[in-house]
Amino acid sequence: AVTQRAAAAMACGNWKQAASELCGMLGLGCGLTPSGDDWLIGALALLQFAAEKNAACLQFLHAMQGALLPQLSETNDISARFLELACEKRFSAPVCTLFSAWLGGDAAAVCRAARRVLRLGHSSGADMLEGIRFMYNHLFC
């Protein structure tokens, strides 16, 4: 439901509404870093790495930062810090390697890097990749 409402807002270019909807995932799920937070980190990663060349991604990134940062008390301290870092374009090495390979157009390196991301935490990597996939599908497809 959250992602459906966000996708509808994204389709209209309503970045603030989409960001508000996606922030509904903050703190949701189990784990040291809740699944919803990991998903948001993946979404932020795509926006951060695409923002340099895509004005819509830059606008959406600013909307996400504006909606997310004031709400970080809704999750645990560890996850809140990871989300702050994501808003500053600071990600784990596997996530940076994934986007470096992607931007370099090296399909084999993208596959290797995605497998490294999948190994992050119990489900954190899979949740991050799902956030990346969602954003890519709704912004570029």
Buried (B, 14 or more C-beta within 10 A) or exposed (E): EBBEBBBBBBEEEBBBBBBBBBBBBBBBBEBEBBBBBBBBBBBBBBBBBBBEEBEBBBBBBBBBBBBBEEBBEBBBEEBBEBBBBBBEBEBBEBBBBBBBBBEEEEEEBBEBBBEBBBEBBEBBBBBBBBBBBBBBEBBEE
